[in-house]
């Protein structure tokens, strides 16, 4: 049986997040693994003067993301030092953080709402599976709606 030492849950806070975090947290507890949370804020496009305030909006998105992640962290006993909010393309940031933090399993939710190949996983989950240097577990969330 595989034994993971550090599990990173990458969340987008969409419906189904509760299901994905519950599965990842249960796995971490079962294996006695360190458990970390990550949310990636996608940068806003900066086209001309219409987006002059995009930096402030991004800061608000980051602040709100930290609050949401803190709520999840509190509920699942994840130390603040193991909660990460990054800005950038999700696949790149998820794989970068995983490498930097010595993660050996990334857990992502799978929406499966895009294109032919990505229909199996979802675009971000598909990209993470193909670019991560560690194992990736995708948790299907289609039709799963749970409230906190």
N, C-alpha and C positions, 0 to 999 in steps of 0.2 A: 504494500500500500504506500502511496505517495505521502510524504509528510512535508507540509509547507511551513516555513518559519515566519514569513511576512506576507500577508494578504492585503492587497490594495483594492478597495472598491471605488470605481469611477462612476459617479452619478451625474445625471442631468436634471434631477429633481422632477422628472415627468411622472405621470401616473404609472404605478407599478414599482416606483422606487422603494416603497416600503417592503414589497415582496423580495426584491433583489437584495436589499441590505439585510433583511432577516435571514436569507439563505447564506449570504457571505459571512455574516456574523456567527451563525450557527457552525459553519465550517471552521472558522477561526477558533472558536471555543473548543470544538471537538479536537482540533489539532494542537491546541495550545499555542497558536500562532499570534504574532503581533498583528493588529488590525488597524489599517489606516483608511482614511476617506479622502477622496479627491473630487473636486468639481472644476471644470474648465469653462471659463467665460470666453466665448468667441469674440474676437475684436470686431468692432463696428467698422464698416467701410467708411473711408474718409474722402468723400467726393465733394470738393468745393466748399463754399461758404455755408451750405445747408447743414453741414455736419460739424460746424465750428464747435458746438458743445458736446461732441462725441466723447471727449476725454472725461468730462464730468459725468456723462451717462455711464461710461465704462466703470468709473469709480463707484457710482451708485450700484451698478450690477455686481461689482466685486464685494461691496459692503453687504448687500442683501444675500449674496451667495455665502459669505462667511457666517451670517446669522443663521441661514438654513442649515449649513453644515454643522454649526455648533449645536443646533437642536438635535440633529441626528446623532452627533457625537455624544451628547449628554444622555440620550435615550439608550445608546449602545455602549456606554462607558469607554468612549474613545478619547484619549487625552488630546488636549488642544494641539500639542506638538506633533500629533499624528493626523491633523486635519489640514488639508492643503487646498487653496484656491489659486488657480493659475489662469493666465490669459494667453490665448493663442489658439492655433488649430487643435481641436481635441485629440486626434490620433497622435500628433507629435508630442503634445504635452503629457498625455497619459503614459506613453512609452518612455519619455524623458524622465518623468518623476519616478517611474518604476525602476529605471536603471540607477538613478541617483540615490534612491532610498534602499536599494538592495532587495527589492520585492521579488519573490519567486512565484507569485500567482496574482494576476490581475482579474478582477471580477467586473463584468460589464453587463448591463441589461441589453436585451436584444428586442428591438421594436419590429424589425422585419417589414418596413414600409416602403422600401425603395428598390427600383430596378430589378433586373433578373438575378444577378449573382448576389447583390446585396439584399435581395428579398429573403434569403436564408437567415441573415443575421441582422442587417441594418448597416448603414454606411460606416458609422464610427466603430461599431463592434467588429465589422469585417476588416477595417483598416488596422485596428489594434491587433487582431489575430495575426495578420500578415506581417506586422512590423515589430511586434514585441519580441524581446530576447528571452522572455520567460513564458511560462504557461499562462493561458488565458481561459477563463471559464465564462461562458455566456449563459445568462439566465433569461429564458424567454418570458416576456411580460405581456404578450398579446392577450387581451381579454382579462388580465389580472388587474383589478382595481381594489386597492385596500386603503383604508383611511388610517391615519396615525391615532 
